[in-house]
Amino acid sequence: MRQTYRILAGTIAVLVVVQAAMIAYAIGGVFTWIDAGNTLDKSVIEGWDENPPTFEGSLGSFLHFFIIGTVVIPLTGLILLIISFFAKVPRGPMLAGIVFIAIVVQYLLGTFAAATGTPLLSLLHGLNAFIIFSAAVMASRAAKSVTESPPTPSEQAA
């Protein structure tokens, strides 16, 4: 269980990095699309359901918003929280709880930022990603330190 806990926590940290890369890819694609003479306005955004974007990087936007951020990270965080009660990692449930709460806050910040068009919430959304990443790394390291057994007396003498 400790190994599962460690892998899940590490996976969340990696997914946060991948998600950040995907949004950077998407924004770069939008800028290139605009440089090519296209216009990004409200009608384009509202029409994305019927006429999805074709700019390079649009897949990054989809992965960032819908797959990784809405499904994969929250589900992995919930599984980490459940596993934490059985993994016998020191401070494991507390660290998993911090990770999960930060993920919930992240989802809410992203949702409200999009719904209200409030740039400050987007800023907090980006900053909260660092909290998720850091807490996930701390959780992974807590499990790793437990799995490493201290050297036996015969190993110390050698």
C-alpha positions as CSV (number, residue, x, y, z in Angstrom):
1,M,0.0,0.0,0.0
2,R,2.9,2.4,0.7
3,Q,4.2,1.9,-2.8
4,T,0.7,2.6,-4.2
5,Y,0.5,5.7,-2.1
6,R,3.9,6.9,-3.3
7,I,3.1,6.2,-6.9
8,L,-0.3,8.0,-6.8
9,A,1.2,11.0,-5.1
10,G,4.1,11.1,-7.6
11,T,1.6,10.7,-10.5
12,I,-0.4,13.8,-9.3
13,A,2.8,15.9,-9.2
14,V,3.6,14.7,-12.8
15,L,0.1,15.4,-14.0
16,V,0.3,19.0,-12.6
17,V,3.4,19.5,-14.7
18,V,1.8,18.0,-17.8
19,Q,-1.3,20.1,-17.3
20,A,0.9,23.3,-17.1
21,A,2.7,22.2,-20.2
22,M,-0.6,21.6,-22.0
23,I,-2.0,25.1,-21.2
24,A,1.3,26.7,-22.4
25,Y,1.0,24.7,-25.6
26,A,-2.6,25.8,-26.1
27,I,-1.8,29.5,-25.5
28,G,1.1,29.3,-27.8
29,G,-1.2,27.8,-30.4
30,V,-3.8,30.5,-30.0
31,F,-1.2,33.2,-30.4
32,T,0.1,31.6,-33.6
33,W,-3.4,31.2,-34.9
34,I,-4.1,34.9,-34.2
35,D,-0.7,35.8,-35.9
36,A,-2.0,33.9,-39.0
37,G,-4.8,36.5,-39.3
38,N,-7.6,34.9,-37.3
39,T,-9.6,36.7,-34.7
40,L,-10.4,35.4,-31.2
41,D,-13.6,36.9,-29.9
42,K,-16.7,35.9,-28.0
43,S,-18.4,34.4,-31.0
44,V,-15.5,32.1,-31.7
45,I,-15.4,30.9,-28.1
46,E,-19.2,30.4,-28.0
47,G,-19.1,28.5,-31.3
48,W,-16.4,26.0,-30.2
49,D,-19.1,23.3,-29.4
50,E,-20.3,23.3,-33.0
51,N,-17.1,24.4,-34.7
52,P,-14.2,23.1,-32.5
53,P,-10.9,25.0,-32.7
54,T,-8.3,23.8,-35.2
55,F,-5.3,25.7,-34.1
56,E,-2.1,23.9,-33.2
57,G,-2.3,23.4,-29.5
58,S,-6.1,23.0,-29.3
59,L,-5.5,19.5,-28.0
60,G,-3.5,21.0,-25.1
61,S,-6.5,23.1,-24.2
62,F,-8.8,20.1,-24.2
63,L,-6.4,18.0,-22.2
64,H,-5.8,20.8,-19.7
65,F,-9.4,21.7,-19.1
66,F,-11.4,18.5,-19.6
67,I,-9.3,15.4,-19.3
68,I,-6.5,16.0,-16.9
69,G,-8.0,18.8,-14.8
70,T,-11.6,17.6,-14.5
71,V,-11.2,13.9,-14.5
72,V,-7.7,12.4,-14.0
73,I,-6.2,14.6,-11.2
74,P,-9.4,14.7,-9.1
75,L,-9.9,11.0,-9.4
76,T,-6.3,10.2,-8.6
77,G,-6.5,12.6,-5.6
78,L,-9.6,10.8,-4.3
79,I,-7.9,7.4,-4.7
80,L,-4.8,8.7,-2.9
81,L,-7.0,9.9,0.0
82,I,-8.7,6.6,0.3
83,I,-5.4,4.6,0.1
84,S,-3.8,6.9,2.7
85,F,-5.8,5.4,5.4
86,F,-4.4,1.9,4.7
87,A,-0.8,2.7,3.6
88,K,0.6,3.4,7.1
89,V,2.6,6.3,5.8
90,P,3.6,8.8,8.6
91,R,1.3,11.9,8.1
92,G,-0.1,10.1,5.1
93,P,-3.8,10.9,5.5
94,M,-2.9,14.5,6.4
95,L,-0.8,15.0,3.3
96,A,-3.3,13.2,1.1
97,G,-6.0,15.4,2.6
98,I,-4.0,18.5,1.8
99,V,-3.5,17.3,-1.8
100,F,-7.2,16.5,-2.2
101,I,-8.4,19.8,-0.7
102,A,-6.0,21.7,-2.9
103,I,-7.4,19.8,-5.9
104,V,-11.0,20.7,-5.0
105,V,-9.9,24.3,-4.5
106,Q,-8.2,24.2,-7.9
107,Y,-11.3,22.9,-9.6
108,L,-13.5,25.5,-8.0
109,L,-11.0,28.3,-8.9
110,G,-10.9,27.2,-12.5
111,T,-14.7,26.8,-12.8
112,F,-15.4,30.2,-11.2
113,A,-12.7,32.0,-13.1
114,A,-14.3,30.7,-16.4
115,A,-17.8,31.4,-15.3
116,T,-17.2,34.9,-14.0
117,G,-14.3,36.0,-16.3
118,T,-12.3,37.1,-13.2
119,P,-8.6,37.1,-14.0
120,L,-7.7,37.2,-10.3
121,L,-9.2,33.7,-9.9
122,S,-7.1,32.5,-12.8
123,L,-4.0,33.8,-11.1
124,L,-5.0,32.0,-7.9
125,H,-5.7,28.9,-10.0
126,G,-2.2,29.0,-11.3
127,L,-0.6,29.6,-7.9
128,N,-2.7,26.8,-6.4
129,A,-1.1,24.4,-8.9
130,F,2.2,24.9,-7.0
131,I,0.5,23.9,-3.8
132,I,-0.8,20.7,-5.3
133,F,2.5,19.9,-6.8
134,S,4.4,20.6,-3.6
135,A,2.0,18.7,-1.4
136,A,2.0,15.7,-3.8
137,V,5.8,15.6,-3.8
138,M,5.9,15.8,0.0
139,A,3.4,12.9,0.2
140,S,5.4,10.8,-2.2
141,R,8.6,11.5,-0.3
142,A,6.9,10.6,3.0
143,A,6.0,7.2,1.6
144,K,9.5,6.7,0.1
145,S,11.2,7.4,3.4
146,V,9.1,4.7,5.1
147,T,9.9,2.1,2.4
148,E,13.6,2.6,2.7
149,S,14.6,0.3,5.6
150,P,17.5,1.3,7.9
151,P,20.7,-0.7,7.4
152,T,21.1,-3.8,9.5
153,P,24.0,-4.0,12.0
154,S,25.8,-6.5,9.7
155,E,25.5,-4.0,6.8
156,Q,26.8,-1.2,9.0
157,A,29.9,-3.3,10.0
158,A,30.8,-4.0,6.3
